[in-house]
Amino acid sequence: MVERDFFVGKKRFSSIPEYKDGDTITYLITLDPKEICYIQALLEGYEGVGIMRTRDGDKGIVEFWIPPSRKDIFEAFIESLKKEVTIYSIKITEDHYLGP
């Protein structure tokens, strides 16, 4: 577990919960394609919060795989991101399994 205080937007977190193998929450988000690299770089700055992949770069469709233990951090990340980037849609599913 990371032991340091950090902020996502104005929300404060004291640690990043440990990742446990198992289910993930999948967020399918549509946004301006020009913002994909920027968002990837930001997410990488919050090491361990989740994984992002581009499903359709021309249409701006990206997918995030988030462990349930880190859902609050990721949602704060998205809320903060909405102040900088236009997000056209968000679809959430909790039945995506990435296990062995």
Biotite code that builds the C-alpha atoms (Angstrom):
import biotite.structure as struc

atoms = struc.array([
    struc.Atom([0.000, 0.000, 0.000], chain_id="A", res_id=1, res_name="MET", atom_name="CA", element="C"),
    struc.Atom([1.284, 3.456, -0.890], chain_id="A", res_id=2, res_name="VAL", atom_name="CA", element="C"),
    struc.Atom([1.631, 5.496, 2.321], chain_id="A", res_id=3, res_name="GLU", atom_name="CA", element="C"),
    struc.Atom([1.394, 9.136, 1.292], chain_id="A", res_id=4, res_name="ARG", atom_name="CA", element="C"),
    struc.Atom([-1.326, 11.728, 1.125], chain_id="A", res_id=5, res_name="ASP", atom_name="CA", element="C"),
    struc.Atom([-2.333, 12.891, -2.307], chain_id="A", res_id=6, res_name="PHE", atom_name="CA", element="C"),
    struc.Atom([-5.122, 14.816, -3.954], chain_id="A", res_id=7, res_name="PHE", atom_name="CA", element="C"),
    struc.Atom([-7.257, 14.084, -6.974], chain_id="A", res_id=8, res_name="VAL", atom_name="CA", element="C"),
    struc.Atom([-8.912, 17.376, -7.797], chain_id="A", res_id=9, res_name="GLY", atom_name="CA", element="C"),
    struc.Atom([-9.937, 18.644, -4.356], chain_id="A", res_id=10, res_name="LYS", atom_name="CA", element="C"),
    struc.Atom([-10.504, 15.199, -2.861], chain_id="A", res_id=11, res_name="LYS", atom_name="CA", element="C"),
    struc.Atom([-7.788, 13.959, -0.488], chain_id="A", res_id=12, res_name="ARG", atom_name="CA", element="C"),
    struc.Atom([-6.695, 10.342, -0.209], chain_id="A", res_id=13, res_name="PHE", atom_name="CA", element="C"),
    struc.Atom([-4.275, 8.995, 2.376], chain_id="A", res_id=14, res_name="SER", atom_name="CA", element="C"),
    struc.Atom([-3.300, 5.836, 0.527], chain_id="A", res_id=15, res_name="SER", atom_name="CA", element="C"),
    struc.Atom([-3.923, 3.692, -2.524], chain_id="A", res_id=16, res_name="ILE", atom_name="CA", element="C"),
    struc.Atom([-5.504, 0.381, -1.449], chain_id="A", res_id=17, res_name="PRO", atom_name="CA", element="C"),
    struc.Atom([-3.610, -2.752, -2.369], chain_id="A", res_id=18, res_name="GLU", atom_name="CA", element="C"),
    struc.Atom([-4.683, -4.466, -5.553], chain_id="A", res_id=19, res_name="TYR", atom_name="CA", element="C"),
    struc.Atom([-6.189, -7.914, -5.166], chain_id="A", res_id=20, res_name="LYS", atom_name="CA", element="C"),
    struc.Atom([-6.567, -10.213, -8.164], chain_id="A", res_id=21, res_name="ASP", atom_name="CA", element="C"),
    struc.Atom([-10.116, -10.573, -9.321], chain_id="A", res_id=22, res_name="GLY", atom_name="CA", element="C"),
    struc.Atom([-12.928, -8.550, -10.733], chain_id="A", res_id=23, res_name="ASP", atom_name="CA", element="C"),
    struc.Atom([-12.471, -5.129, -12.201], chain_id="A", res_id=24, res_name="THR", atom_name="CA", element="C"),
    struc.Atom([-14.867, -2.336, -12.951], chain_id="A", res_id=25, res_name="ILE", atom_name="CA", element="C"),
    struc.Atom([-14.780, -1.362, -16.602], chain_id="A", res_id=26, res_name="THR", atom_name="CA", element="C"),
    struc.Atom([-15.441, 2.246, -17.603], chain_id="A", res_id=27, res_name="TYR", atom_name="CA", element="C"),
    struc.Atom([-16.056, 2.860, -21.297], chain_id="A", res_id=28, res_name="LEU", atom_name="CA", element="C"),
    struc.Atom([-15.674, 6.594, -21.910], chain_id="A", res_id=29, res_name="ILE", atom_name="CA", element="C"),
    struc.Atom([-16.124, 8.653, -25.059], chain_id="A", res_id=30, res_name="THR", atom_name="CA", element="C"),
    struc.Atom([-14.202, 11.926, -25.268], chain_id="A", res_id=31, res_name="LEU", atom_name="CA", element="C"),
    struc.Atom([-12.372, 14.192, -27.692], chain_id="A", res_id=32, res_name="ASP", atom_name="CA", element="C"),
    struc.Atom([-9.794, 11.982, -29.462], chain_id="A", res_id=33, res_name="PRO", atom_name="CA", element="C"),
    struc.Atom([-7.168, 14.743, -29.130], chain_id="A", res_id=34, res_name="LYS", atom_name="CA", element="C"),
    struc.Atom([-7.265, 14.271, -25.327], chain_id="A", res_id=35, res_name="GLU", atom_name="CA", element="C"),
    struc.Atom([-6.450, 10.544, -25.212], chain_id="A", res_id=36, res_name="ILE", atom_name="CA", element="C"),
    struc.Atom([-2.670, 10.902, -24.745], chain_id="A", res_id=37, res_name="CYS", atom_name="CA", element="C"),
    struc.Atom([-3.137, 13.625, -22.138], chain_id="A", res_id=38, res_name="TYR", atom_name="CA", element="C"),
    struc.Atom([-5.510, 11.465, -20.089], chain_id="A", res_id=39, res_name="ILE", atom_name="CA", element="C"),
    struc.Atom([-3.176, 8.474, -20.359], chain_id="A", res_id=40, res_name="GLN", atom_name="CA", element="C"),
    struc.Atom([-0.304, 10.577, -19.018], chain_id="A", res_id=41, res_name="ALA", atom_name="CA", element="C"),
    struc.Atom([-2.423, 11.865, -16.134], chain_id="A", res_id=42, res_name="LEU", atom_name="CA", element="C"),
    struc.Atom([-3.601, 8.377, -15.183], chain_id="A", res_id=43, res_name="LEU", atom_name="CA", element="C"),
    struc.Atom([-0.019, 7.104, -15.193], chain_id="A", res_id=44, res_name="GLU", atom_name="CA", element="C"),
    struc.Atom([0.757, 9.821, -12.652], chain_id="A", res_id=45, res_name="GLY", atom_name="CA", element="C"),
    struc.Atom([-1.680, 8.117, -10.271], chain_id="A", res_id=46, res_name="TYR", atom_name="CA", element="C"),
    struc.Atom([0.338, 4.931, -10.355], chain_id="A", res_id=47, res_name="GLU", atom_name="CA", element="C"),
    struc.Atom([-1.702, 1.812, -9.751], chain_id="A", res_id=48, res_name="GLY", atom_name="CA", element="C"),
    struc.Atom([-5.162, 3.380, -9.935], chain_id="A", res_id=49, res_name="VAL", atom_name="CA", element="C"),
    struc.Atom([-6.100, 1.609, -13.142], chain_id="A", res_id=50, res_name="GLY", atom_name="CA", element="C"),
    struc.Atom([-5.293, 0.631, -16.690], chain_id="A", res_id=51, res_name="ILE", atom_name="CA", element="C"),
    struc.Atom([-6.405, 2.532, -19.776], chain_id="A", res_id=52, res_name="MET", atom_name="CA", element="C"),
    struc.Atom([-6.561, 1.359, -23.354], chain_id="A", res_id=53, res_name="ARG", atom_name="CA", element="C"),
    struc.Atom([-7.838, 3.002, -26.506], chain_id="A", res_id=54, res_name="THR", atom_name="CA", element="C"),
    struc.Atom([-10.657, 1.062, -28.171], chain_id="A", res_id=55, res_name="ARG", atom_name="CA", element="C"),
    struc.Atom([-11.241, 3.469, -31.067], chain_id="A", res_id=56, res_name="ASP", atom_name="CA", element="C"),
    struc.Atom([-8.867, 6.415, -31.326], chain_id="A", res_id=57, res_name="GLY", atom_name="CA", element="C"),
    struc.Atom([-10.751, 8.067, -34.187], chain_id="A", res_id=58, res_name="ASP", atom_name="CA", element="C"),
    struc.Atom([-13.993, 8.138, -32.176], chain_id="A", res_id=59, res_name="LYS", atom_name="CA", element="C"),
    struc.Atom([-12.347, 8.911, -28.835], chain_id="A", res_id=60, res_name="GLY", atom_name="CA", element="C"),
    struc.Atom([-13.482, 5.691, -27.138], chain_id="A", res_id=61, res_name="ILE", atom_name="CA", element="C"),
    struc.Atom([-11.256, 4.570, -24.276], chain_id="A", res_id=62, res_name="VAL", atom_name="CA", element="C"),
    struc.Atom([-11.622, 1.817, -21.711], chain_id="A", res_id=63, res_name="GLU", atom_name="CA", element="C"),
    struc.Atom([-10.420, 1.846, -18.115], chain_id="A", res_id=64, res_name="PHE", atom_name="CA", element="C"),
    struc.Atom([-10.020, -1.248, -15.956], chain_id="A", res_id=65, res_name="TRP", atom_name="CA", element="C"),
    struc.Atom([-10.262, -0.311, -12.302], chain_id="A", res_id=66, res_name="ILE", atom_name="CA", element="C"),
    struc.Atom([-10.010, -2.574, -9.237], chain_id="A", res_id=67, res_name="PRO", atom_name="CA", element="C"),
    struc.Atom([-13.091, -2.136, -6.995], chain_id="A", res_id=68, res_name="PRO", atom_name="CA", element="C"),
    struc.Atom([-10.797, -1.102, -4.127], chain_id="A", res_id=69, res_name="SER", atom_name="CA", element="C"),
    struc.Atom([-9.689, 1.925, -6.182], chain_id="A", res_id=70, res_name="ARG", atom_name="CA", element="C"),
    struc.Atom([-13.074, 2.981, -7.551], chain_id="A", res_id=71, res_name="LYS", atom_name="CA", element="C"),
    struc.Atom([-13.324, 6.087, -5.331], chain_id="A", res_id=72, res_name="ASP", atom_name="CA", element="C"),
    struc.Atom([-9.927, 7.349, -6.448], chain_id="A", res_id=73, res_name="ILE", atom_name="CA", element="C"),
    struc.Atom([-10.727, 6.764, -10.115], chain_id="A", res_id=74, res_name="PHE", atom_name="CA", element="C"),
    struc.Atom([-14.115, 8.484, -9.868], chain_id="A", res_id=75, res_name="GLU", atom_name="CA", element="C"),
    struc.Atom([-12.466, 11.501, -8.241], chain_id="A", res_id=76, res_name="ALA", atom_name="CA", element="C"),
    struc.Atom([-9.979, 11.458, -11.139], chain_id="A", res_id=77, res_name="PHE", atom_name="CA", element="C"),
    struc.Atom([-12.838, 11.506, -13.669], chain_id="A", res_id=78, res_name="ILE", atom_name="CA", element="C"),
    struc.Atom([-14.695, 14.293, -11.832], chain_id="A", res_id=79, res_name="GLU", atom_name="CA", element="C"),
    struc.Atom([-11.553, 16.402, -11.802], chain_id="A", res_id=80, res_name="SER", atom_name="CA", element="C"),
    struc.Atom([-10.914, 15.588, -15.452], chain_id="A", res_id=81, res_name="LEU", atom_name="CA", element="C"),
    struc.Atom([-14.394, 16.829, -16.443], chain_id="A", res_id=82, res_name="LYS", atom_name="CA", element="C"),
    struc.Atom([-13.228, 20.352, -15.568], chain_id="A", res_id=83, res_name="LYS", atom_name="CA", element="C"),
    struc.Atom([-10.535, 20.161, -18.279], chain_id="A", res_id=84, res_name="GLU", atom_name="CA", element="C"),
    struc.Atom([-11.844, 17.772, -20.924], chain_id="A", res_id=85, res_name="VAL", atom_name="CA", element="C"),
    struc.Atom([-15.242, 17.231, -22.512], chain_id="A", res_id=86, res_name="THR", atom_name="CA", element="C"),
    struc.Atom([-16.469, 13.733, -21.716], chain_id="A", res_id=87, res_name="ILE", atom_name="CA", element="C"),
    struc.Atom([-19.365, 12.771, -23.969], chain_id="A", res_id=88, res_name="TYR", atom_name="CA", element="C"),
    struc.Atom([-20.437, 9.544, -22.299], chain_id="A", res_id=89, res_name="SER", atom_name="CA", element="C"),
    struc.Atom([-19.519, 7.080, -19.550], chain_id="A", res_id=90, res_name="ILE", atom_name="CA", element="C"),
    struc.Atom([-20.666, 3.480, -19.391], chain_id="A", res_id=91, res_name="LYS", atom_name="CA", element="C"),
    struc.Atom([-19.795, 1.361, -16.354], chain_id="A", res_id=92, res_name="ILE", atom_name="CA", element="C"),
    struc.Atom([-19.861, -2.418, -15.997], chain_id="A", res_id=93, res_name="THR", atom_name="CA", element="C"),
    struc.Atom([-18.753, -4.447, -13.000], chain_id="A", res_id=94, res_name="GLU", atom_name="CA", element="C"),
    struc.Atom([-18.624, -7.875, -14.569], chain_id="A", res_id=95, res_name="ASP", atom_name="CA", element="C"),
    struc.Atom([-15.337, -7.741, -16.464], chain_id="A", res_id=96, res_name="HIS", atom_name="CA", element="C"),
    struc.Atom([-12.877, -10.338, -15.152], chain_id="A", res_id=97, res_name="TYR", atom_name="CA", element="C"),
    struc.Atom([-9.177, -10.118, -15.975], chain_id="A", res_id=98, res_name="LEU", atom_name="CA", element="C"),
    struc.Atom([-8.027, -13.027, -13.832], chain_id="A", res_id=99, res_name="GLY", atom_name="CA", element="C"),
    struc.Atom([-5.662, -15.830, -14.884], chain_id="A", res_id=100, res_name="PRO", atom_name="CA", element="C"),
])
